[in-house]
Amino acid sequence: MTIRTQDAFEAALEEVVRRLDASAASEAETAELARLMAEIDAYRPTFTAPADAEDDLSRRAQDLIVRARALKAAFETHTSSPWNSLPTDGRGIGPTTGV
């Protein structure tokens, strides 16, 4: 059984809790518990946007990418300053730098 929906995910969580609350577990129940927990771990919920919102979401995603690149460039400019006391080339890091 592969978890494909939120309802199946919640049912699997409830089953794991029920099995963990049971005091004595056989080897078969332990294997089933491990299988359920692996399926819970593997579950990745999906999101489907309404068709009329796809263009807006795409524009928003592109805007976020542009802003993230600008932020990265600003950070790199700031951290590569000659006034930065930490070496950025990786040389001299350790007890000899006095850092």
Buried (B, 14 or more C-beta within 10 A) or exposed (E): EEBEEEEBBEBBBEBBEEBEEEEEEEEEEEEBBEEBBEBBEEBEEEEEEEEEEEEEEEEEEEEEEEEEEEEEEEEEEEEEEEEEEEEEEEEEEEEEEEE
